[in-house]
Amino acid sequence: MNFTIDGVRIACDVAGSGPVSVVFVHGFPLTREMWRPTVSRLARRARCIAPDLRGHGRSAASDAVTITRFADDLAELLDALGEPGPVVVCGLSMGGIIAFEFFRRHRARVAALALCDTRANAESPEGVARREALAAAVLREGSQAAASAMIGTALAPTASATLRDEVFAMMASNSRVGVAAAARALATRPDSFPTLPQIDVPTLVVVGAEDAITPVDGLVDIQRRIRGARLVVIPGAGHVPPMEQPEAFAQALDEFLDGLAGPATGGPVARG
Ligand code: MLT
């Protein structure tokens, strides 16, 4: 279904039902399609809401965007979907960065967080320059410039050629204006480290054991700074565990949802 949010068409898949709603926020420069394997497994127990962020997938692009605008788009989308209550926000990489901002700006709407293969730091000066260069290349050459830059590190070395092709095509399918705007949003993202000790909702931290973009150490650091957060490391996955190891990823989320009614638990867990 499509909604007009802040004057921009936002496409969104909604599937399943249950006592809890989960908003799935994709990474850069991916689309809502990355969550298909997760949604197909969790729709039996949760209302699964998977939007294309503006400038990605079937959503329209705006020339410029910020992490704040992405977060507010989600809040307005929840309004449009009639979701007044708190939801679980599950974000991967850029989606996790947006989840931090959503928590800061819309705290009352957050029941729990699932932070996957993400980072809490603001961008470094070198990173800003790299993202600016990527935005310029994408505007010049199209989104395949971003796909080419990222596909080598996005997946675990053992990923199949079929999956590699699928992820490349997903990245390359995006609007060049949208991808350039998102690269600049990542360049100007806020520092989320001060937010971590303020997180007072149940939190799951997930990372692929072979993530070369946001490696395990960074996610361990994030988990340690969030009271009661649980860490799950997914073997055989790189930066996109929901697509690389769909069963293990969905199981981790499933168990997290099971535990939402009970006490929070800490400590690392390996999931095969
Ligand atoms: C993502 O998956 O969202 C990107 O890897 C984010 C990033 O480049 O930092």
Residues whose N, C-alpha, C, O or C-beta is under 5 A from the ligand:
A	BS01	MLT	G27 F28 L92 S93 M94 G95 I213
